[in-house]
Amino acid sequence: MNQNTGRELLVTVREAGRRLGVSRSTAYELLRQGALASVRIGSSRRVVVADLEDFVQRLKEMPDE
């Protein structure tokens, strides 16, 4: 957790999916498609919380189909 803001900087892909309301598999698919960014730390993959928020903002800005 970031001590300056009290917010965590990184979350697991499972947690990113939970926050988006999608399955872990769907979260990994978003990563594979490049729709959602992630970072590697050793063998672990993490999603930067700010990138997760940016992804949601981009979704909000998309025109309705």
C-alpha positions in Angstrom: 0.0 0.0 0.0 1.2 3.5 -0.8 1.9 5.2 2.5 1.5 8.7 1.1 -2.1 8.2 -0.1 -3.2 5.1 1.7 -4.0 3.4 -1.6 -2.4 0.4 -3.1 -0.5 0.9 -6.4 -0.8 -2.6 -7.8 -3.4 -5.3 -7.7 -3.5 -8.9 -8.9 -5.2 -9.7 -12.2 -7.9 -11.5 -10.1 -8.5 -8.4 -8.0 -8.5 -6.2 -11.2 -11.2 -8.5 -12.6 -13.2 -8.3 -9.3 -13.0 -4.5 -9.4 -14.3 -4.5 -13.0 -17.0 -7.0 -12.2 -15.6 -9.6 -14.6 -14.0 -13.0 -14.2 -10.3 -13.6 -13.9 -10.3 -15.2 -17.3 -11.9 -12.1 -18.8 -9.3 -9.9 -17.1 -6.5 -11.9 -18.6 -8.2 -11.6 -22.0 -8.3 -7.8 -21.6 -4.5 -8.0 -20.9 -3.9 -10.2 -23.9 -5.9 -7.8 -26.2 -3.9 -4.9 -24.9 -7.1 -3.2 -23.6 -5.7 -3.3 -20.0 -2.1 -2.7 -19.2 -0.1 -4.7 -16.6 3.4 -5.0 -15.2 5.5 -8.0 -14.3 7.3 -8.4 -11.0 9.3 -11.6 -11.2 6.8 -14.2 -12.3 3.8 -12.3 -11.1 1.6 -10.1 -13.2 0.0 -7.0 -11.6 -2.3 -4.2 -12.8 -1.4 -0.7 -11.9 -4.5 0.8 -10.1 -4.2 4.0 -12.1 -4.2 2.0 -15.4 -7.4 0.2 -14.2 -9.0 3.6 -13.6 -7.9 4.8 -17.0 -9.4 1.7 -18.6 -12.8 2.4 -17.0 -12.6 6.1 -18.1 -11.9 5.0 -21.7 -15.0 2.8 -21.5 -17.1 5.7 -20.3 -15.9 7.8 -23.2 -16.8 5.2 -25.8 -19.9 6.0 -27.8 -22.9 3.7 -27.3 -23.2 1.2 -30.1 
